[in-house]
């Protein structure tokens, strides 16, 4: 009799287990169902057509997952870096079941790279993001933009013009004023370098000899390793992004110097307009960042519905070098906004 009861109990548990497994399978299938089952599968990669004042082009995007409530567009830095250094979001966001998109902006490695210099303006990039939003079918009920560095500039500018289409805004490691950033870089960051080390890159900058290999030889160990990414070994995605950067566009907009902004963005400043942003906003700062973490905290108070996330061990790429704090805070913000509890 005992053996019969044991067998029945075991059979019941197996049946329940099988039912649970069967029940969870469609969820996974649905998550990776991108709609058109008749098309050739491309792992979520899609070249999205973009209209500009000087012609039509295509930008590279890669979709992960399906979630009608949460669609996140990742905006990389630079300008003209690539999505590759943001690949770290793949593990974390897929675990949460978020729908999100990696994206190379026009001029970046995986997208078209037109040569018309009139394209490289903040205003034109904002219109590009709006076209990408329409192409991925996002709207004010589910659309989040997460921008890092220059991507943070683009995210804030997009919100100022199109926040009616946004559910949430995330700005990682980008001050809202280029002049204030330049002042911080000059008065705080530069002074943290040893005087004997700082003298040489300053001399190269004065001669505009930015192509001199010595410039980067000095900056990588003494500036980049301190303020850009503090990991002893840089992530492969970041290395690929650096390798694939479009230096022409980067220099035109950011400028050749790493101590502040000297290109077309030199006078960019929307700090006084942050009060216009009404959508829930997360501002992310880090202790060792090139951006003043106190300024990032202030920005969270200047928007109407702000929250501040501080990464005590992070730098400009806190998504990598203070990853647990960064990702936990980002995910919690998205969940809180989605739940209406922000």
N, C-alpha and C positions, 0 to 999 in steps of 0.2 A: 504493500500500500504506500509506504514511504517513497519507494522508487517511482511509483506512478505520479505522486504529488510533485516530486523533484523534477520529473520529466515534463509535467504539465507546466510547472513554474518556469522552467528553462525555455520551453516552447513559447510561452506567453511573452517573456522578456525579449526573445529573438524577434517575435512578431512586432512588438512595440518598437524595437530598434530599427527594424526594416522600414516600418511606417514613417519613423522620424527621418530616416535617411532619404526615403522617397519624397517626403514632403519638402525637404530642404533643397533637393536637386533643382526643381523648377525655379526657385529663387535665384540660384546661381546662373541658370540658363537665361532668366529674364534680365539679370544684371548685365550680362554680356550680349544681350540682343540689341543690335543697333538698327533694327527696322527692316531694311530691304534684304530679305533672305535670298532674293534672286541674284543679287550683285556678288561680284567676287570679293571675298573677305580680304581686308587690308589691315587687320589688327588695329582698327580705329583711325588709321591715318587718312586724312582728307586734305586736298589742296582746295582752299576756299577762294573763289574769285573776289577780287577787290577792285572797286572803281576809284580812280584818283583823277585829279585835274589834268594829268598828263597821259592818261591811258589806263588800260585794265591790266591787272597783274594777279598773281596767286600767292597766297600765304599758306604755310604748312601748319596743320593742326593734327593732334592725336587725341582721340577720345578714349576715356577709360570709364566703363560702367554706364548704367542707366538708372537715373533717379529723378523722377519728375519734380521732386521737391527741392533738390540741391544740385545746381550746376555751377561749377567753379572754373573760371578762366584764369590761368596763371600767366602773369605778365613778367617776363624776364627783364634783367637790367641791361646796362650798356650806356647809351643805346647801341643796338646791333650786336649784343652777345647772342646766346641761343638758349633754347629751352633746356639744354642738356644738364646744366647745373641745378635745375629744379626737378630732376628725376627722383630725388629723395622723397617727393610727395607721393609717389606711386604706391609704396608699401603702406603708408599711413592712411591715405585717403581710400584706398581700395578696402582696407580692413573695416572702415566705417561705412562702406556702401555708398560713398559720395560719387556723383558723376562729375568728372573734371576733365579739363583740356589742357594739354601742353600746346604751346603755340610759339612759332617763330615769327616775329614781326617782319614786315616788309623790309628788305635790305639785309636781313639775317641769313645765315648759311643755308638753311633748308627751304627758304622762301625765295621768291624772285628778288633779284638784286639790281634794280634799275639804276642808271647813273645820273638821272636828273636831280640836281642838288636841291631843287625847290620842294622836293618831297619830304625833306628831313626837317619837319616842323612838328611841334607838339600838337597843334590844331589838326594837322593832317592825320597823325597817328590816332587821335581821338576818334576821328571818323572811321578809321580802319577798325578799331575795336568795336564800334557800333555795328559795322557790317558783319563782323565775326559773330557778335551776339545774335543777330538775326539768323545767320546761317546755322547756328547750333540750336536754335529754337528756344532760347532762354528769354525770360521776362521778369517783371518786378516781383513775381511770386516765387522765383527760384534762383535768380542770377546773382552770383558773387564774383567780384574781381579781387585777386590777390596779387599785388605788385611788390616786387623787391627792387630797391635802388631806383634806377631810371623807371622801372616798372611801377614804382610807387608814385612818381611824378605823373605818369600816364594814368594810373588808377584815380588819383585825386582830380586830375583834369577831366577825366571821363565822368566822375561823379558830379562835378560842378555843372556839366552840361546835360548829362543824361541820367541823373539819379532817379528819375521817374521810372527807369527800366531796371533799377537795382534793388536787391533785397539786402545785401550786405557788402561792406567795403573793408578790405584788409590792406594796410600799408606797412610793409616791412622795411625798416632801415632806410628811411628817406625823409629828410627834413623838408618842410614846405617852403623853404627860402634858400635859394642858391647863394645869395650874398652871406647869409648867416652861416651856412655850411662852410663857405670859403674862410670866413673869419675863425670858425672853430678849427678848421684844418691848419690854419696858419698860426693861431695863438695857442692852441692846445696840442694837437697831434704832432705838428712839426717839432715843438719844443720837447716832446717826449723822446725824440731821437738824439743820440749823442751828437754834440756840436761838430765833432770831427767827421762824423758820417754824413750829417746834413749838408755840410759845406759843398761837397762834391756834386750831389744832384741839383742843388740850387745853382751852382755854377753852370751846369749843363743846361738847365732851364733858361738861364739868362742868355745863353748863346743859342737857345732854341735847338739844341742838339739832342732832341728826344730819341732819335734813331740810334744814337750811340749805345751799343750793347751794355756799356758800363752803367747806364741809367737804370735799367731793369736789374742788373746784377746787384745794385745797391738797394733798390726798392723792395725786391722780393723778400730778402731776409729781414730787413729793417723796418718795413712798412706793411707790406702785404701779409707777411706771416704774423704780424702783430694785430692788424686791424681789418684785414679782408677775410682771411680764413686761418684760424689758429690750430687746425689739425696738423699734426706732425707730417702726415702724408696726405696731400690734397686728394679729394675724391676724383675718381676717373671722370665723372660727368663734368666736374668743374674744369679739369684739365682739357677736356674736349671742347668745352665752351670757350675757353681762353684761346685755344688753337684755331677755332672756327670764327672768332670775332671779326667783324667787318671794321677794320681800323679806319677806313675812310669816313664812314658815317659816324663812328664813335668820336673821332677827332673833331669833326665838323660841329657836333652838338655838345659834347662834353669838354672838348679841348684836350691837348696833349699832356698837360700836367695832372698829376694825381693829387696835388695839394689844392683842392677846390675845383671849381668849374670855370672854364675860360672860353668855351665855345658859344654856340647860339643860345645856350641855356644860362649864360653868365648872369643875366639880370632876372631870371625867372623867380617869381615870388608870389605865392598865393596864400600866404599865411593869414592875411587879413580877410580872406574869403572863406576860410575854413568854417566859419559860423553859418555859412549857407548850406553846409552838408547836413542833411537831416536823417539819412539812413544810418542804421547801426554801423559803427566804425571801430575797428581794432587797429591801434597804433602799436607797432612793435619796435622796441629799442633794445640795445645791448651794451654792456659795460665797455667793451673794447672796440665798438663800432667806429667807423669813420664819421658817422652821424652822432651828434650830441644826444645821448639818451634822455637828458633832461628836456631837450627840445621835443623829443618824441612824446614824452609824458605830457608836456604842455599842449601839444597838438590834440591829444585825446580829450582834453578839457575844452578845446576851442570848437570842436564839432558839437553838434546838438546831442548826439547819443554815442558817446565815446567810451572806450575801455582801453586801458594800457596794459601791455604785456612786456615785462622786463626780463631779459635773459642775462643772468649774472655772470655767465661764463662765455657769452657769445661775442661775435664780432659782426662784420657786415654780412656775413653768411651764417647767421645764428641758426638757420635751418639745418646747418651741418655741424657747427662746433658747439652748439648748445641745443642739440636736437630734441631731447626729451622735453625740456621746458618749452621750447618753441612749438613743437607739434601738439603737445597737450593743450597749450593755450589757444592755438588756432582752431583745433577740433572742437574744444569746448565753446568757443565763440560761435562757430557755425551752428552747433547743436542748440545753443541758447537762442540764437536768432530764429532758427527753424521752428523751435518750440514756442516762440512768441514770448519767451521769458527773459529777454534781454533787458 
